[in-house]
Structure formats: structure tokens, C-alpha cells
């Protein structure tokens, strides 16, 4: 029983992280398509990850300011 609850908790956490990253990626594609296009064409993923981290940071910062 405890293993089932633990598994559901881990599954929920992974799902939450995946949904957050998917949403942030879509937001980045809509707001900064040049960075995404450059990262895809060059095969260099670090600018995309950097911008994605910046989007998540700003979203969390604004959320905590609101609260």
C-alpha cells in the first residue's frame, strides 16, 4: 500500500514537472521564436535551455511577488 502511494506521488511529481516544462517551452516558442529557431537549426541546445530557465525563473518570481 505504501509503495503504491509512493509510486503515485513520484508519477504526479514527474507529470507536474513535464507539464511545466511543456508549457514554458510553448510560451518560449510563442514569445521568442528566433532563439528557438536558432537552437534548432544549429543543434545547440544551451541557448534554448538558458531561455527556458529564464522564463521559468520570471514566472516563479512574479508568482511569489503576487503572493
FITORDO-406016 format. One record per residue (C-alpha): residue number from 1; residue in three letters; y, z, x. Coordinates in pm, whole numbers, plus 50000, padded with zeros to 5 digits. Layout:
# residues N
<rec domar="NUM" base="ALA" py="Y" pz="Z" px="X"/>
...
//
This chain:
# residues 67
<rec domar="1" base="UNK" py="50000" pz="50000" px="50000"/>
<rec domar="2" base="UNK" py="50244" pz="50085" px="50278"/>
<rec domar="3" base="UNK" py="50156" pz="49769" px="50466"/>
<rec domar="4" base="UNK" py="50239" pz="49563" px="50157"/>
<rec domar="5" base="UNK" py="50578" pz="49730" px="50121"/>
<rec domar="6" base="UNK" py="50649" pz="49678" px="50490"/>
<rec domar="7" base="UNK" py="50549" pz="49312" px="50466"/>
<rec domar="8" base="UNK" py="50771" pz="49258" px="50164"/>
<rec domar="9" base="UNK" py="51060" pz="49428" px="50344"/>
<rec domar="10" base="UNK" py="51021" pz="49209" px="50651"/>
<rec domar="11" base="UNK" py="50985" pz="48899" px="50434"/>
<rec domar="12" base="UNK" py="51300" pz="48992" px="50242"/>
<rec domar="13" base="UNK" py="51495" pz="49053" px="50562"/>
<rec domar="14" base="UNK" py="51387" pz="48721" px="50714"/>
<rec domar="15" base="UNK" py="51476" pz="48546" px="50389"/>
<rec domar="16" base="UNK" py="51820" pz="48707" px="50384"/>
<rec domar="17" base="UNK" py="51889" pz="48603" px="50744"/>
<rec domar="18" base="UNK" py="51767" pz="48248" px="50676"/>
<rec domar="19" base="UNK" py="51983" pz="48217" px="50364"/>
<rec domar="20" base="UNK" py="52287" pz="48348" px="50551"/>
<rec domar="21" base="UNK" py="52240" pz="48103" px="50838"/>
<rec domar="22" base="UNK" py="52183" pz="47814" px="50598"/>
<rec domar="23" base="UNK" py="52499" pz="47897" px="50405"/>
<rec domar="24" base="UNK" py="52703" pz="47933" px="50722"/>
<rec domar="25" base="UNK" py="52568" pz="47604" px="50853"/>
<rec domar="26" base="UNK" py="52662" pz="47425" px="50533"/>
<rec domar="27" base="UNK" py="53008" pz="47582" px="50548"/>
<rec domar="28" base="UNK" py="53045" pz="47464" px="50907"/>
<rec domar="29" base="UNK" py="52936" pz="47111" px="50814"/>
<rec domar="30" base="UNK" py="53199" pz="47102" px="50540"/>
<rec domar="31" base="UNK" py="53485" pz="47262" px="50734"/>
<rec domar="32" base="UNK" py="53427" pz="47135" px="51089"/>
<rec domar="33" base="UNK" py="53220" pz="46817" px="51077"/>
<rec domar="34" base="UNK" py="53341" pz="46693" px="51416"/>
<rec domar="35" base="UNK" py="53179" pz="46984" px="51601"/>
<rec domar="36" base="UNK" py="52855" pz="46934" px="51411"/>
<rec domar="37" base="UNK" py="52856" pz="46559" px="51473"/>
<rec domar="38" base="UNK" py="52926" pz="46604" px="51844"/>
<rec domar="39" base="UNK" py="52649" pz="46864" px="51877"/>
<rec domar="40" base="UNK" py="52401" pz="46638" px="51702"/>
<rec domar="41" base="UNK" py="52494" pz="46322" px="51892"/>
<rec domar="42" base="UNK" py="52494" pz="46488" px="52234"/>
<rec domar="43" base="UNK" py="52190" pz="46703" px="52168"/>
<rec domar="44" base="UNK" py="52387" pz="47003" px="52292"/>
<rec domar="45" base="UNK" py="52335" pz="47290" px="52053"/>
<rec domar="46" base="UNK" py="52559" pz="47555" px="52214"/>
<rec domar="47" base="UNK" py="52888" pz="47438" px="52054"/>
<rec domar="48" base="UNK" py="52720" pz="47444" px="51714"/>
<rec domar="49" base="UNK" py="52581" pz="47792" px="51773"/>
<rec domar="50" base="UNK" py="52918" pz="47912" px="51900"/>
<rec domar="51" base="UNK" py="53097" pz="47779" px="51591"/>
<rec domar="52" base="UNK" py="52827" pz="47920" px="51364"/>
<rec domar="53" base="UNK" py="52864" pz="48263" px="51523"/>
<rec domar="54" base="UNK" py="53242" pz="48237" px="51481"/>
<rec domar="55" base="UNK" py="53205" pz="48152" px="51111"/>
<rec domar="56" base="UNK" py="52971" pz="48447" px="51055"/>
<rec domar="57" base="UNK" py="53200" pz="48680" px="51252"/>
<rec domar="58" base="UNK" py="53506" pz="48580" px="51050"/>
<rec domar="59" base="UNK" py="53317" pz="48617" px="50722"/>
<rec domar="60" base="UNK" py="53196" pz="48965" px="50811"/>
<rec domar="61" base="UNK" py="53537" pz="49067" px="50943"/>
<rec domar="62" base="UNK" py="53706" pz="48957" px="50620"/>
<rec domar="63" base="UNK" py="53438" pz="49127" px="50411"/>
<rec domar="64" base="UNK" py="53487" pz="49457" px="50594"/>
<rec domar="65" base="UNK" py="53866" pz="49428" px="50563"/>
<rec domar="66" base="UNK" py="53823" pz="49380" px="50189"/>
<rec domar="67" base="UNK" py="53603" pz="49688" px="50161"/>
//
